[in-house]
Amino acid sequence: MNFYRKYGKRLFDVLLSLCFLFCFLWVYLLIVLIYLFTINLPVFYTSLRIGKNGKTFRMIKFRTLHPDEQLPLHQRTFWLGKWLRKTNLDELPQVWHVLRGEMSWVGPRPLPSSYETMLTDYQKVRYSVLPGITGLAQVNGKNSLPWEKKFEYDLQYVNDLSLLNDVIILFRTLVIILSFKEDVSLDEKPLLQNKQNC
């Protein structure tokens, strides 16, 4: 293991998280207040995700859909959720996971726990590093990519992990966020459905 992979990445994550929270804590408070004043409760959404070495954790996001999963998808969307998805601000609570050591700023996105049995041993190499808020797949197409290509980018990231690559991915992520591209995450087919269609 190189120094950054073993020690530097964690230090980088913690320092960046503390700086980020110091500068943008007001954004968190503003979003929570908007939820409360518009009576869009609950504020947060959690889901069980797969972390490093296959260990699961409950990942938190700002809720962007109506909590009633029996409703059709178009009836579950609301203006604040659409805006948070478009700006990627729904991911902000995950900085908490970075401070806890469950996630990193950069890494493969954490998959739902239900996907555990669907991955090959080769694809599970992605679990050798902490999952990330953003990653190589996210800056190369994100939800427009087929699942197989996402895994290719995940494994490429694991193999080429370095400070320089993390900084480049973070910079590219910022550019994408500021471009306000249309969110297509709700149009993405789940991994199980992709496998059934193969």
Salt bridges, closest charged atoms under 4 A:
ASP90 OD2 - LYS61 NZ 3.42
GLU91 OE2 - LYS61 NZ 3.57
GLU91 OE1 - ARG109 NH2 3.18
GLU102 OE1 - HIS97 ND1 2.72
GLU102 OE2 - ARG100 NH2 3.16
GLU116 OE2 - LYS124 NZ 3.54
GLU152 OE1 - LYS149 NZ 3.24
ASP154 OD2 - ARG126 NH2 2.79
ASP166 OD2 - LYS9 NZ 2.71
GLU188 OE2 - LYS150 NZ 2.22
